[in-house]
Structure formats: C-alpha cells, structure tokens
Amino acid sequence: MLSLLVLSSLILPPGSLYSLPPNLHPATSLEPTPLLAQTPITADYRVTALQPDFTGDLWVGSWAGLSRINPETGQVLQRVRMPSRTLESLAQDRVGRIWVGTFDGLVRVDPRTNVITAQNFTLPSNRVLSLLVDSRGFLWAGTDRGLVMISPDRGLLMTTVQELPGVSANALALDGNNNLWVGTLSGLVQINTANAFPVREVGDLPGGAVQSLTLGPEGNLWVGTASSLLVVDPVRSELVRSVGTMRDKNVQTVEFDQAGNVWVGTTTGLFKVKPDSGELLGQVPSLPSGRILSLSTNTGNKIWVGTSEGLGWVSLTTGDGTPHWGLVSPTVVQTR
C-alpha cells in the first residue's frame, strides 16, 4: 500500500550558512573560484558522483563538497557549502533542480534561486547511496536499508519499498521499457514503479553485491560487482555473460560513450572495453588515483572521472588522463 508523507523541509534563505552566494547565478559569467574560497580543507577528496545538467555544466559531488564546473574548460563556476560532507549520489529532476544524496539524508539545490533545502523525509536510512529520476519524473532514493519514491514537484514522499530483497539499494537504473532495477547486496531486483513491490530477482551473481548498474546501447544491463563485470538481459531476467577481461576486477562504475565503448572504473584503474567482444582497448594513465568511483562520459568532449583522490578527465583524442588541479587532493599536486 502506498504511504504518503508531507515534506518537512528547512529552506535556508540566501546569505545563510548553506545558501549559494547571490552573485553566483547560473547565467553569470564567472572567473575560476579558488579551491578554498568557500569550502574548508577536508581530509577526503573522493569524488563519488558526477551529474551533467540541462545547461551543459557538470556537477561534481565529493567528500570535499559540491561543485559546478564548465566541462569544456574545467572552470569552477560554483563551490557549494553543504549541510553534509559525505556526498554519495546526484540526480537532476525535470525542472533542473539538483538532488544530493548524503550520509545525512537528502539535500536539494536549486540553481535558479540559489537556495539549498535540507529534506526531512522519513527515509529507511539517512545514508542515501543512489538516486534516479524515472520516466514520470519521480525521484527514487536508494539507501542502505531500502528504497523510496519521492515527488520532487509536490515535495512528498510517495511510497517506501517494503522488504527490499538484498536490503541495500546500492545502484539504480531503468531498462529499455522504463522498468526500475535495483542493485542490492544479493543481486538485482526489478521494482514495479506503480505499487513499489518487487517483481523479480536476478541472484547468485559472480561477486555477490551489485556496486554499479547501467543500461547498455543494446538494451542489456551492465552490472559491476566486487569481482566481475556482468551483462544481464532484463527481459529474460538472466545473466548473459561475464566480461572475461574484467574478471577479478572490483568494478565500481560503468558508463558508455557516444561511440558505444564501455568505460569501466575499478579499484585498480579505468579501462576502455569493446562491449560485444569484451576486448580490452586500453587502460587510462595519469589520473589522480587508480581507484575510480564515478564517470561522466560524453561531457564537454571528455570523459570526466571521479577518483578516491579527486577529479580528473580523459582526452578522447589521446586517451590520456589529466587531474583537475583545482579539485584534487594536495598529495596529487605534490607528486606531479
């Protein structure tokens, strides 16, 4: 049964602790912002989420804060002071608001009004690991104890998935028929978005827990686990194959580029793979770290890469990696 919970949110006016500075409007032409201008030094620079927006900018979610950059030039346009520093996931709703999943709940950033809203939804857990906006515009938020559906426009928590198999909603994706799939501790679960009940499961996957999930151009789901890159047919709900070149790799994130190549971020580097044969096309050198946490392909004519030591990018011409010197750990700068 669907449950309905009215949003109780704290809206912080411009000029308060969590508001964006009023001069940082998305339409304004800005000079690069110094790294420490608004955000104090933290010990952890991991970049856990990347989200392109409708204006062409790229939002960078890290444990050092939230930033908005020009992906063409790398120019830092905004540095946003957040209520929580443990950012894990990002999504953009249909009117352009940025939703941020943290270990302290959900936060909404409205670039048009420069207002940040801390969302006081009653979630299964405040540790929000994954976010996705479905074809109807509803926001799905996965936590380490379950999954909820939210109406971004009405500010309502619409329903909570009861007894999610595998408990933790680590990753979310829509298949070609706009069915919702959830990567959990025990495999994949398809959710009926109308009534929020589990429909079917794909379990016993090599590597166990699903860490990443994305839809491939041929309609299959590409699944990353702690030891494998897997291809799953969502129509038949069965494992098609394991990509041999990624066997025994701890796969953290997977994305496709415009040419149809698959980019695989692991704990031991970023790899480019041919999806039909699984042929390894290359490994990217010179990124801030070999531990890859997030990817944004086809963004600013680059592959943007979030690592455990900060942000980097890959040239589509040379295939080489380069750190973004304004959004990396000081140790990366010192060793180059």
C-alpha positions in Angstrom: 0.0 0.0 0.0 1.3 3.4 -0.9 2.1 5.7 2.0 2.0 9.5 1.8 4.3 11.8 3.9 4.2 15.5 3.6 7.7 17.1 3.2 9.0 18.9 6.2 12.0 20.9 4.9 14.3 23.5 6.1 14.6 26.3 3.5 17.6 28.4 4.1 17.5 31.9 2.7 20.2 33.4 0.6 23.1 34.6 2.7 22.7 31.9 5.4 25.1 29.1 6.1 24.1 26.8 3.3 22.9 29.3 0.6 24.8 29.9 -2.6 26.3 33.4 -2.8 23.8 35.6 -4.6 26.4 36.6 -7.2 26.8 33.0 -8.3 23.8 32.8 -10.6 24.0 30.1 -13.3 23.7 32.6 -16.1 26.5 34.8 -14.9 30.0 34.6 -16.5 32.4 33.8 -13.7 36.1 33.7 -13.1 37.5 30.4 -11.6 36.8 30.2 -7.9 39.8 29.5 -5.7 39.7 26.0 -4.2 39.4 27.1 -0.6 37.2 30.2 -1.2 34.1 28.7 0.4 35.0 25.2 1.5 37.4 24.5 4.3 40.1 21.8 3.9 38.9 18.3 4.5 41.0 15.1 4.6 39.0 13.2 2.0 38.8 14.3 -1.7 37.0 11.3 -3.1 34.6 12.2 -6.0 31.7 9.9 -5.6 29.1 11.3 -8.1 29.1 13.3 -11.4 25.9 14.8 -12.9 25.7 16.8 -16.1 22.8 19.3 -16.1 20.5 20.8 -18.7 22.7 23.9 -19.2 25.7 21.8 -20.1 27.5 22.2 -16.8 28.8 19.3 -14.7 28.1 18.9 -11.0 30.8 17.3 -9.0 29.9 15.6 -5.8 32.8 14.8 -3.4 33.6 14.4 0.2 35.2 17.9 0.0 31.9 19.5 -1.1 29.7 20.1 -4.1 31.0 22.0 -7.1 29.7 23.1 -10.5 32.2 23.3 -13.4 32.3 24.1 -17.1 33.2 20.6 -18.6 34.6 22.2 -21.7 37.2 24.3 -19.9 37.3 22.8 -16.4 36.5 26.2 -14.9 35.0 26.0 -11.4 31.8 28.0 -11.5 30.4 27.4 -8.0 31.5 25.8 -4.8 28.5 24.9 -2.7 28.7 24.6 1.1 26.6 21.6 2.0 24.9 20.6 5.3 26.8 17.2 5.0 30.2 16.5 3.6 29.6 12.8 2.8 28.1 13.1 -0.7 27.3 9.8 -2.4 24.9 10.4 -5.3 23.5 13.1 -7.6 20.4 13.4 -9.8 18.7 16.2 -11.7 14.9 16.5 -11.8 12.8 17.6 -14.7 12.9 21.3 -13.8 16.6 21.4 -13.3 17.0 21.1 -9.5 20.0 19.0 -8.3 19.3 16.4 -5.7 22.2 15.3 -3.5 22.3 12.0 -1.6 24.5 12.2 1.5 25.1 10.0 4.6 22.8 12.5 6.5 19.8 12.4 4.1 18.7 14.2 1.0 19.5 17.8 0.0 18.1 19.8 -2.9 20.0 22.5 -4.7 18.0 25.0 -6.9 20.5 26.8 -9.2 17.8 29.3 -10.3 17.1 30.7 -6.8 20.4 29.8 -5.1 18.5 28.1 -2.2 19.6 24.8 -0.6 16.9 22.8 1.1 17.6 20.0 3.6 14.9 17.5 3.1 13.5 16.0 6.3 11.9 12.9 4.7 11.5 9.8 6.9 13.8 7.6 4.9 14.5 3.9 5.7 18.0 5.2 6.5 19.6 8.7 6.1 22.5 7.1 4.2 21.5 7.8 0.6 23.6 5.7 -1.8 21.8 6.1 -5.1 19.4 8.5 -6.9 17.4 8.2 -10.1 14.6 10.2 -11.8 12.2 7.9 -13.7 10.3 8.5 -16.9 7.4 10.0 -15.0 9.6 12.5 -13.1 9.5 10.8 -9.8 12.8 10.6 -7.8 13.9 7.3 -6.4 16.3 7.3 -3.5 18.2 4.2 -2.5 19.5 3.9 1.0 21.5 1.2 2.8 18.2 0.0 4.3 15.7 0.3 1.5 14.2 2.4 -1.3 11.7 5.3 -1.5 9.9 7.2 -4.2 9.5 11.0 -4.0 7.6 13.6 -5.9 10.1 16.4 -6.4 7.4 18.9 -7.5 5.0 18.3 -4.7 7.6 17.7 -2.0 6.1 14.4 -0.9 7.5 11.1 -0.1 5.0 8.9 -2.1 6.0 5.4 -1.1 8.6 3.1 0.6 9.5 -0.2 -0.9 8.6 -2.8 1.7 11.2 -5.5 2.4 13.5 -4.9 -0.5 15.4 -8.2 -1.3 19.1 -7.6 -0.7 18.2 -4.6 1.7 20.7 -2.0 0.4 19.8 -0.1 -2.8 23.4 0.4 -4.0 22.6 1.3 -7.6 19.6 2.2 -9.7 18.9 2.0 -13.5 16.0 2.0 -15.9 15.8 -0.6 -18.6 14.6 0.0 -22.2 11.0 -0.4 -21.1 11.5 2.1 -18.2 11.3 -0.6 -15.6 13.3 0.2 -12.5 16.1 -2.1 -11.5 17.9 -2.0 -8.2 21.4 -3.3 -7.4 21.5 -4.8 -3.9 23.7 -6.8 -1.6 22.3 -10.0 -3.1 21.9 -9.2 -6.8 19.3 -7.4 -9.0 15.7 -6.6 -8.2 13.1 -5.2 -10.5 10.6 -2.9 -8.9 7.0 -2.3 -10.0 7.0 1.5 -10.0 3.2 1.7 -9.8 2.9 -0.1 -6.5 6.5 -0.3 -5.3 6.6 -4.0 -4.9 9.5 -6.3 -6.1 8.6 -8.1 -9.3 11.5 -10.4 -9.9 15.2 -11.0 -8.9 18.4 -12.0 -10.5 20.6 -13.5 -7.9 23.7 -15.7 -7.5 25.8 -13.2 -9.5 29.6 -13.6 -9.5 30.9 -11.2 -6.9 27.7 -11.0 -5.0 26.7 -7.5 -4.1 26.0 -5.1 -7.1 28.1 -2.0 -6.9 27.2 -0.3 -10.2 24.4 -0.6 -12.8 23.8 1.0 -16.2 21.8 0.3 -19.4 23.8 -0.5 -22.4 23.0 0.6 -26.0 21.8 -2.9 -26.9 19.2 -3.0 -24.1 21.1 -5.1 -21.6 22.0 -4.1 -18.1 25.7 -3.9 -17.3 26.4 -4.8 -13.7 29.6 -4.2 -11.7 30.4 -6.4 -8.7 33.5 -6.8 -6.5 34.9 -9.4 -8.9 33.2 -9.1 -12.2 31.6 -7.1 -15.0 28.4 -8.8 -16.0 25.8 -8.5 -18.7 22.2 -9.2 -17.8 19.2 -9.5 -20.0 16.4 -7.5 -18.3 13.6 -9.1 -20.4 14.5 -12.7 -19.5 16.0 -11.7 -16.1 19.1 -13.8 -16.6 22.8 -13.5 -16.8 24.0 -13.4 -20.4 27.8 -13.4 -19.8 30.7 -12.2 -17.7 33.2 -10.0 -19.4 36.4 -12.0 -19.4 38.9 -9.1 -19.4 37.3 -7.7 -16.3 37.3 -11.0 -14.3 38.6 -10.5 -10.8 38.3 -6.7 -11.1 36.5 -4.8 -8.4 34.1 -2.8 -10.6 32.9 0.5 -9.1 31.3 2.3 -12.0 30.4 1.6 -15.7 29.3 4.0 -18.5 29.1 4.0 -22.3 30.4 6.7 -24.6 28.9 8.0 -27.8 30.9 5.6 -29.9 29.4 2.7 -28.0 32.6 1.8 -26.0 32.2 0.8 -22.4 34.3 2.5 -19.7 34.9 0.5 -16.6 36.0 2.1 -13.4 37.6 -0.3 -10.9 39.7 -0.1 -7.8 42.8 -0.7 -9.9 42.2 1.7 -12.8 40.0 2.9 -15.6 39.6 0.6 -18.6 38.1 1.0 -22.1 36.4 -2.1 -23.3 34.7 -3.2 -26.6 31.2 -4.3 -25.5 30.5 -7.0 -28.0 33.7 -9.0 -27.6 34.9 -7.8 -24.2 38.3 -6.9 -25.8 40.4 -4.6 -23.7 41.0 -1.4 -25.7 43.2 0.3 -23.1 43.8 1.5 -19.6 43.9 5.2 -18.8 47.2 6.5 -17.3 47.9 9.6 -15.2 44.5 10.0 -13.3 44.6 11.4 -9.7 44.2 7.8 -8.4 43.7 4.3 -9.8 40.6 3.9 -7.6 37.7 5.0 -9.8 34.4 5.9 -8.2 32.3 7.8 -10.8 32.2 8.6 -14.5 30.5 11.1 -16.8 31.0 10.3 -20.5 30.2 12.5 -23.4 30.5 15.6 -21.3 32.4 18.6 -22.6 34.1 16.4 -25.2 35.8 14.5 -22.4 35.4 11.5 -20.1 35.2 13.0 -16.6 36.4 10.7 -13.9 35.9 10.8 -10.1 38.6 9.0 -8.1 39.5 8.5 -4.5 41.9 11.4 -4.7 39.8 13.9 -6.7 38.6 14.7 -10.2 40.3 14.0 -13.5 39.4 13.8 -17.2 40.3 11.7 -20.2 41.2 13.1 -23.6 39.1 11.4 -26.3 42.0 12.2 -28.7 45.0 10.8 -26.9 43.3 8.5 -24.3 45.5 10.0 -21.5 44.2 11.1 -18.1 44.8 14.5 -16.5 44.0 15.6 -13.0 41.7 18.7 -12.5 44.2 20.6 -10.4 41.5 22.6 -8.6 39.6 19.6 -7.4 42.2 17.1 -6.3 44.0 16.1 -3.1 47.1 18.2 -2.3 49.1 15.0 -2.3 48.4 14.6 -6.0 49.7 18.0 -6.7 52.8 17.4 -4.7 53.7 14.2 -6.5 53.3 15.6 -10.1 
